[in-house]
Amino acid sequence: MIRSLLALSLLGLATTACSESTEVSDDLPESSAYLENPTGRAERVEGDPSAKPVRIGEGGPRFDACQSVGEVGRHDSGALPVLSAPFDAAAKKDSLAPGQRVYICTRSIDQQWFGIVYDKPPVAAEGAPEARSPGTCGVSSPVRAKRNYDGPCASGWVESIYVVLVAG
C-alpha cells in the first residue's frame, strides 16, 4: 500500500514538473515576436560578397551581447589581421596590435575563429591612444535577439589562437 502511494505521488510530481514551460516571451512581454529583424534595422551592406558579419546576442536576452573579452597576443607578422569572414582566404579588413582589447561575440563551428567587435581609439596629439570607456561599442548589455553587429565600432574575424581570454 505504501509503495503504491509513493509510486503515485512520484508520478504526480513528475507530470507536474514536466507540464510547466518557460519561454523567453514569458519573461519579456514587450519583446518583439518578429525574430527575423526584431530591431527593424537595415542590414549593413559589405563590399565583399563572401563577408560573414559578426553575430551578437548568441547567449540570449539574459546575457551580454558579447559574452567574453580578449586581448590580442603576439602574431607572426607583428599585427593580427582582422578578416571579413572566418577563413584564411577572406579579405583583410584591418589589423590589431598586441595588447588590443576586443569583445568576443561569436565563434566559428570549428572554434578556430573568433567573431570580434573592437574599438580602435583615435590617436592623440602625442601619439598615444586616447582613453575611452569600455562600453562604447554597445555590446556590454543584452540585446533582444541574435543579430548582425551594426554598432559604432569595427568588427571582423581573427584566429582564436592569437587572442587570450581576459573575462567571460
C-alpha positions as CSV (number, residue, x, y, z in Angstrom):
1,M,0.0,0.0,0.0
2,I,2.8,2.4,1.0
3,R,4.7,1.6,-2.2
4,S,1.6,2.3,-4.3
5,L,1.1,5.6,-2.7
6,L,4.8,6.5,-3.1
7,A,4.7,5.5,-6.7
8,L,1.6,7.5,-7.4
9,S,3.0,10.6,-5.7
10,L,6.2,10.4,-7.6
11,L,4.3,10.0,-10.8
12,G,2.2,13.1,-9.9
13,L,5.3,15.1,-9.2
14,A,7.0,14.1,-12.4
15,T,4.0,15.1,-14.5
16,T,3.6,18.4,-12.7
17,A,7.3,19.2,-13.1
18,C,7.2,18.4,-16.8
19,S,4.0,20.4,-17.5
20,E,5.4,23.8,-16.7
21,S,7.1,25.5,-19.7
22,T,9.1,28.7,-19.6
23,E,9.6,30.7,-22.7
24,V,11.6,33.8,-23.3
25,S,8.5,35.6,-24.5
26,D,7.0,35.0,-21.0
27,D,9.9,36.9,-19.4
28,L,9.9,39.6,-22.0
29,P,6.3,40.5,-22.6
30,E,7.2,43.6,-24.6
31,S,9.8,41.9,-26.8
32,S,9.3,41.6,-30.5
33,A,7.9,38.4,-31.8
34,Y,9.4,39.2,-35.2
35,L,12.7,37.3,-34.9
36,E,14.0,37.9,-38.5
37,N,14.6,41.6,-37.8
38,P,13.4,42.5,-34.2
39,T,15.0,46.0,-34.2
40,G,13.8,47.0,-37.7
41,R,17.4,48.0,-38.7
42,A,18.6,47.6,-42.2
43,E,21.4,45.2,-42.8
44,R,24.9,46.6,-43.2
45,V,26.0,46.2,-46.8
46,E,29.5,44.8,-47.2
47,G,31.7,45.4,-50.2
48,D,32.9,41.8,-50.1
49,P,30.3,39.2,-51.2
50,S,32.0,36.5,-49.2
51,A,32.0,38.5,-46.0
52,K,30.3,37.0,-43.0
53,P,29.0,39.5,-40.4
54,V,29.8,39.1,-36.7
55,R,26.7,38.0,-34.8
56,I,25.8,39.3,-31.3
57,G,23.3,38.1,-28.8
58,E,24.1,34.4,-29.1
59,G,23.8,33.9,-25.4
60,G,20.2,35.0,-25.4
61,P,18.4,38.1,-24.0
62,R,19.6,37.5,-20.4
63,F,23.3,37.8,-21.2
64,D,25.5,40.5,-22.7
65,A,25.5,40.8,-26.5
66,C,29.2,39.7,-26.4
67,Q,30.0,37.4,-23.5
68,S,33.8,37.5,-23.5
69,V,36.6,40.0,-23.6
70,G,40.0,39.1,-25.0
71,E,43.4,40.6,-25.6
72,V,45.4,40.3,-28.8
73,G,48.6,38.3,-28.3
74,R,51.7,38.1,-30.4
75,H,51.3,37.3,-34.1
76,D,53.9,36.1,-36.5
77,S,53.6,39.3,-38.6
78,G,53.5,41.6,-35.6
79,A,49.9,42.7,-36.1
80,L,46.9,40.3,-36.0
81,P,44.9,40.6,-39.3
82,V,41.2,41.1,-39.0
83,L,39.3,39.3,-41.8
84,S,35.9,39.7,-43.3
85,A,35.0,36.1,-42.8
86,P,36.3,33.1,-40.8
87,F,38.7,31.6,-43.3
88,D,42.2,32.3,-44.5
89,A,41.3,33.4,-48.0
90,A,38.9,36.1,-46.7
91,A,39.6,39.8,-47.4
92,K,41.7,41.6,-44.8
93,K,39.8,44.5,-43.2
94,D,42.2,45.7,-40.5
95,S,45.0,44.7,-38.2
96,L,45.3,44.8,-34.4
97,A,48.4,45.4,-32.4
98,P,49.3,43.1,-29.4
99,G,47.5,44.2,-26.3
100,Q,44.4,45.5,-28.0
101,R,41.2,44.6,-26.1
102,V,38.4,43.0,-28.1
103,Y,34.9,41.7,-27.4
104,I,34.4,38.1,-28.4
105,C,30.9,37.8,-29.7
106,T,30.8,34.5,-31.7
107,R,33.0,31.6,-32.8
108,S,33.3,29.5,-35.9
109,I,31.9,26.0,-35.7
110,D,35.5,24.6,-35.5
111,Q,36.5,27.1,-32.8
112,Q,39.4,28.3,-34.9
113,W,38.0,31.8,-35.5
114,F,36.5,34.5,-33.2
115,G,34.0,37.0,-34.4
116,I,35.1,40.1,-32.6
117,V,34.0,43.7,-32.0
118,Y,36.7,46.2,-31.2
119,D,37.2,49.9,-30.9
120,K,40.4,51.5,-32.2
121,P,40.6,54.7,-30.3
122,P,41.8,57.8,-32.2
123,V,45.4,58.7,-31.8
124,A,46.1,61.7,-29.5
125,A,48.4,64.6,-30.4
126,E,51.4,62.9,-28.6
127,G,50.9,59.6,-30.4
128,A,49.3,57.8,-27.5
129,P,45.8,56.4,-27.9
130,E,43.0,58.4,-26.2
131,A,41.3,56.6,-23.3
132,R,37.7,55.6,-23.9
133,S,35.1,53.9,-21.7
134,P,34.8,50.2,-22.3
135,G,31.1,50.4,-23.1
136,T,31.4,52.5,-26.3
137,C,30.7,49.5,-28.6
138,G,27.3,48.7,-27.3
139,V,27.9,45.0,-26.7
140,S,28.2,45.1,-22.9
141,S,24.5,44.7,-22.3
142,P,21.8,42.3,-23.5
143,V,20.1,42.5,-26.9
144,R,16.6,41.1,-27.5
145,A,17.6,38.6,-30.2
146,K,20.6,37.4,-32.2
147,R,21.5,39.8,-35.0
148,N,24.4,41.0,-37.0
149,Y,26.5,43.7,-35.3
150,D,25.9,47.1,-36.7
151,G,27.2,49.4,-34.0
152,P,29.7,52.2,-33.9
153,C,32.8,50.0,-33.5
154,A,34.6,47.8,-36.1
155,S,34.0,44.1,-36.3
156,G,35.6,41.1,-38.1
157,W,37.1,37.7,-37.7
158,V,40.5,36.7,-36.1
159,E,42.3,33.4,-35.5
160,S,41.4,32.3,-31.9
161,I,44.9,31.1,-31.1
162,Y,46.1,34.7,-31.1
163,V,43.5,36.0,-28.6
164,V,43.9,35.5,-24.9
165,L,40.6,35.4,-22.9
166,V,40.6,38.1,-20.2
167,A,37.0,37.9,-19.0
168,G,33.9,35.8,-19.7
